[in-house]
Amino acid sequence: MKRIHSIDIVRGIVMIIMALDHVRDLMHIDSITQSPTDFTTTTPILFFTRWITHLCAPIFVFLAGTSAYMSLKNNNNISHTRRNLFRRGLVLLLLEFTIVNFAIFFDVGFHTLLFEVIASTGFGFIILSLLLKLSSKQLGITGLLIIFLHNLTPLIPFGETSILKVILTPLFSPAAIPLFAGKAFVVGYPPIPWLGIMLVGFACGSYFEKSKEKTEKIFLKIGLGALALFTVMRFINIYGDGLPWTSQRDTVFTFMSFMNISKYPPSLVFCLVTLGIMFLLLAFSERLSDKFKNILSVYGKVPLFYFIIHFYLIHLITLLVLSLQVFHFSQFEFASGTFGRPKGIESGLPLWAVYIIWLAVVTVLYKPCQWYGQYKETHKNWWLKYI
């Protein structure tokens, strides 16, 4: 399949940014007890350290849909593409509940099964594979309807014990479902809203078939339009997000409240601002220096490989930090969702150290990602298409 350089570049940007959020989650001294969006305790730098990483999941899922479109166009075979997407979806679901979940918690008992971005992408691929006979326009309209209207689902008057509520809630909203023996299934990325983003990404794949100049102009218009609509809807403060903004103690914190948007599930205004920024990145990515583009593409060409190994590396460093802070292995908590960090005891690193660890992780992973990207280009093993 012919690679689209702007996709690799932008995906590389979000892969790098994503590592910052995961280092903060696992290592920041206050990550267990302090929310970056709690305005009574947060700071501007902590808030925006979290906020910038909002770009990662929607761009990742959107470009996954775009890549599915390019795959279909390159082989021009709906049946073949359907099989590949369906299988890839199943593989992503399997990876999420095994290798990825273990990387997050290091919990051999798998007390918490997380349905997050990898599983949501896998679900999206499976549904997309079943819808491939629809036109790109029809899929795009379906995706836009989901993005613009899914915020209405909490208003549907289901009874608290209604079977429809039990079934539909995890599809549209975060949910925790008790299983057995103290285990739980946690839906962090409800699949339907993220499916909407993937379908729009698929529909936008045709823009990449146009000339570079036309593509840049289209993406610039869409990006600016999305950001303008975000600003208007957020200012009106009536619809589009479950977290209305409010005046705070000063201008900076009021702006933070304005930008404090819902990712779980991805609200309309969340999608407008994150995807609006993505379109601007796509419009201008080819204008970067060749050296910078090549570096970013190394990460963008192997996103799943990077995703998996960066989590293991970050978690191993977390345990090393805990050991250096004189915690004994017997104190590590792996089943409680604290990533190994002891409950009720201060541990972790200040935010400035989180940034240093983040840069080190990204730097260390450059060569492995470069090697794996070259390996994929020169080998035809069947499993390479899935990772």
Steps between C-alpha positions, in 0.01 A plus 500: 500500500635842406580696814365850554782700655276753674318216679827352627622843610186596692466153649863527609424828677213348698700187585768719654248711691316189619805378690492818710153417632594144584819603680294753697234238580748246633767721657375845597506537875140624509350290220327257735341764724484819293304551178653742246148638447419563867521880510535504878837322485632503142747740341499638144802293398347180639166575335651563158739206536186289514305706245754477217479123515127521419617520139633146498201264508268682255779554248615138536146368443423745218817409311429130556180557304691690232753217471211253456373713208846508339528122541167451322600731217837334454369144470159598356344191652223540757500133605876499554492827693205381709687185604814696585313761704296236684810298586692810602212602723503163674879515544475847655233380744719202595806723544306747716385239750835322521824674408375859536302451822800326655728784389273751673463325837764223514222303671535128432150448642343743251269638767406790273428446130520837329317573176705792375623647174644180348180302566284789382701515178462125460124528551494778241686289245255214546194723453664682208573166333127424509411838348744511209229469236372842604653796319761719665244780507246283682762387752615857552146624562444214746820592681406869518155414634661293775745778588236774503217307668646246742505763777120469500500136612503582876168681443324183384261410786606144571398353832789428735439126472412505130676230299554755222684727743718213614588410141536849351684682779840330445465566125457876546643586843773380735391213721635260759350150488572264793604153388602241759755452779552875534569549129343775289454588134552875457392679182716810479451557127132433422511364144215680322631859532847385392346310210358832382851646488631199307218519243570868437869415464411235242283746307778760497741253340402624154652841575845340506452396137496862386806710424706621794391860444128414494533272802672775700227751416221255587659404831570862587134594442368200693743557787421870537128431461506234771688728739262788429198276568669374818548857621140598429346188654725511803426870552123439477551231767168322435574186297800298395664410829395375840743738674375860460773757556473752781678817610794422727726695734701657216523517121737204468277267700190623317672413172588161648133448586408596143744239368401234755313269265373143534705216355301218665303478278646738239251787494409699191718795600783260591486360146478848343809637671720189483413409141511866401860513621567172319383644167733797546788263577420299186486822297842621611687176575664481159652846556723376780868443432586162349704405807211575736250318277723193485534487878124531558423241231713241677246496784197551275571200279485250788236639739385172656855371548591830666183498711571158644872531573478856634254386768727215612802730506318770701367245748842341550647846564217563748597190698865607487406842639302335780798279583730804509251662737567205733171319454521124537341280235255370761356853524421523129125503423421347161138392546367831630541710186791708632751353250711346777518813715421435869166632614493774761876569475646788302701383201590610152671800343436873469368630167837628378644150541200354313599713201858378515392135517258560210773641276730213597233239416429653160874521424570142606215369282618674183740226391267207575220673305737574213615137493147364511384737227781381274428139590135540397604650167738216416306200632161354411418293809122476544504633857671825402174642364350482849774672701 
